[in-house]
């Protein structure tokens, strides 16, 4: 994309969220934006970083789940957290109540206009942005992508997908759509959306 586009976009102070269910390919879309010179705040990576580095967050997580949440070297025990998270909706809500406010504050302090968040509506992070881009893909393609990427079973993927809002519901709440099924060019779709954003449409 020409440098002039980036200059125009950076003058626009509109905040944009990028979302999409597991396996939709939103991270790939964000990598394309980064190649265009647009910084994208990654909520998932930020949460992982803050769970490693924030003493307050570590203390709250241990109080909620138990001392086994972190090993003797202070490393997060992902299996312990995942088991607790998937055990019930109530457990998931308790973790969210601890982690989400810290990530929200970190995003505000980051200075980034763009945010990548898989659960932007579930978390209420859509309130932190002006517009939302939803990346979509057929369910079977999403499942196969995650199975290959994470080396997990179809049942495990479907379990994770069930914890997120249905793709159709997320799309209806979003402002823009990017189809990532391997048949429609991502760059072309991005340029159209960026033009609309530039014109505040």
N, C-alpha and C positions, 0 to 999 in steps of 0.2 A: 504494500500500500504506500502511496507517495507520502513523503514527510509532511507535506501540507495538510494532509488529512489528520495526522497525529497532532499537529499544532492546533488545528481547529477543535479536535476532540478534547484536548487538554484544557482548552479555554472554557469548555462547557463543564460546569461544576455538578452536573447531574450524577447521582450515584446509581450504579447498576449492579444488580445481583444476577449471578448465573447459577442456575439450578438444574436438576435432572436426577432421576432415580439411579440407583446403583447399576453400573454397566451401560449407562446412556452415552458415555463418552464426553461428559462435560469437561473433564480434565484436559482432553485433547483440544477442545475448543479454546480453553484458557491458555494452553501452550501456544496456540496460533496467535492469540491476542498478545501474548508476551513477545512473540517474534515481531509483532507490529509496533512494539515499544510501549505497550500498555501493561502496567503493573496490576496484577490481580491478587488480592488477599485471599489466601486459601484457609477457610475456617477449620477444615479437618486437620491440616498441618499445624495450624496455630494451636488447636486444642491439644494435639500431641506434644507440642513444644511447651505449652504452659503446664501440662500435667507432669512434665519432666523438671521444669524450672521453678514453678511457683510453690513456695513452702506452704502458703495458706491453702492452696488447692490440694496439695498432697495430704495435708492434715485433715481436711474435710473428707477426702476420698477414703482415707483410712478409718475415719470415724464412722462412715457410712457402710463400707464393705468389710473392713477388718484389716489387721496389720499385714496380711498376706497380699494386699493390693500392690505393695512394692517389695522387691527382694532386698537382701542385705546390702546391695550396692545402690539402692534407691531407684532401681529400674522398674518401670510399671509392668506388672504381670498381666499381660493382655488377656490371657485365657480366663483368669479369675474375674476380670472386669467384664469380659464378654458373657461369661456364664451368668453373672449377676444381672447384667443388662437384659439378657434374653429370657430370664426366669419369669418376668412379669412386666406388665405395662407400668405398674407402680414403681418398680425398681428403676426402669428407664427414666421415668419422670424425676426421680430423686437425683439421678446423676445429672440430668439436664439442668435441674435447678441449681446445681453447684457449678457446672462447667460453662453454661451458656452466658451468664452475666459477665464472666471474666473474659471470654472470647469477644463479646460485644464491645467491651471497654477497650480491648486490645485493637480491634478493628478501627474504632473511632480515633485512637491514638496513632494509627499507622499512616494516615494521610492518603490511603488508597481510595480511588473512586470506585473501583471494581471489586466485587466480592464473589468468590466461589463458595457456594453452600448447598450441600445435598438436601438439607432439610430446612430450607429457608422459610417455608410457611409453618411447618411444624414447630420450629424454634421461635417464630415471631421475628426473625431477622429481616423479613421483608419490610419491617417498619424502619429499618436502618438505611433503606435504599429508595430511590424514586421509581425505578423500573426493574422488571425481572425478565430475564431471558431464560426460556426453558428448552433444554436439549432433550430430544426424544429419540427413541429407537424401538423397534419391535421387541416384545418381551422375550421371545426365544433367542434373539440375537444378544440381548442384554445378559440373559442367563449364561449363554455359552461364553461370552466375553469374561464374565466374572469367574466362572469355573476354570477357564484357562489361566487367567491372571493370578488367582489366589490359590489354585489347586484344591478347591473344595467341591463338595458334591452339589448336585442340582437341588437337593432338599435343603441344604444349608443356604444356598443362594436365595431360594424362595422364602426361607424363613427371614432373611435379612430384608428382602423386598417387602414382606408383609409388615415390617416395622415403619415403612415409609408410606406417605400418601400415594394413592394410585396415580399413575402417570397422567391420565386424562384429567383428573381433578387439579393437578398441579398446573397443567397446560392452560386450563380455563382461568386460573387465577393469575397467570403470567401475562406479560405485555407482548413478548416476542417469542417466536418459535424457531429452533434450529433442528432440522431433521438430520440425524447422524446414522443413516442406515447403509452407508457405503455407496449409495447410488446418486446422491445429491451433493454437489460441491460445497464444502464448508466455507471456503473463502468467499464464494459468491454470496452465500447467505449472510455471512458476517458483514460484508461490505454494505449490503442493503440495510441491515440493522444499524450499523454505525452511521450511515447517512441519516436515518430517521432520528437517531439520538442527537446527532449534530444539529438537526433542525428542530429539536424538541418535540418530535412527533410521537 
